[in-house]
């Protein structure tokens, strides 16, 4: 995915008050890098004789796709996925100690401090003064709400919501419940699959803020049939895009 997406509109300053829906993980704060670190540790512990990390990742992706539909996302569920992957791939007898060790690799993610993405601390207060902000994130409600609180960002948002999946229906429901005018509503995020494409499909605008370490299962080609896609390089670029709202 190139930052200068071929269908992206040329950024222009938007001067009227807007409804800005903002993703959390890997848009407001770092998240996937911690899952990647746990995966690297998992590969080292597994010590497979022939499979490469990419091949192990493909098998884990398959497990996660199946489990995500049932259990959702987050570190606790990631621990379950890693355990199932270990049971499938281990080349030695597996005991309870192994599964505990693998699960703990994922659970340590919960102990990570919240690291805001560059520009977020400076940009969000500006946006909150001029526009109505909604944080819209998917995952385990307890895990996500804990991160929202630790981030210190909750007071800047008129509404924070955690859902199991962010698809077209979820955006339509959010816009209806919150009374958003689609013409003045934008989804801001790093994930083509959960932030950009479903928001565009729901008739909203979308601002793509790329993150080079976006989770593999969140990557897909951006489909902009509406002409309502804007691509920026970094979160701080939103300062120039959403100027004073009236």
Secondary structure as UniProt FT lines:
FT   TURN            6..7
FT   STRAND          19..22
FT   TURN            26..28
FT   HELIX           32..46
FT   HELIX           53..71
FT   HELIX           75..89
FT   HELIX           96..107
FT   HELIX           108..111
FT   TURN            118..119
FT   HELIX           120..130
FT   STRAND          132..138
FT   HELIX           141..151
FT   HELIX           154..156
FT   STRAND          159..163
FT   HELIX           168..178
FT   HELIX           182..184
FT   STRAND          185..189
FT   HELIX           192..196
FT   HELIX           197..201
FT   TURN            202..203
FT   STRAND          205..209
FT   TURN            212..213
FT   HELIX           216..218
FT   STRAND          229..232
FT   HELIX           235..237
FT   HELIX           238..241
//
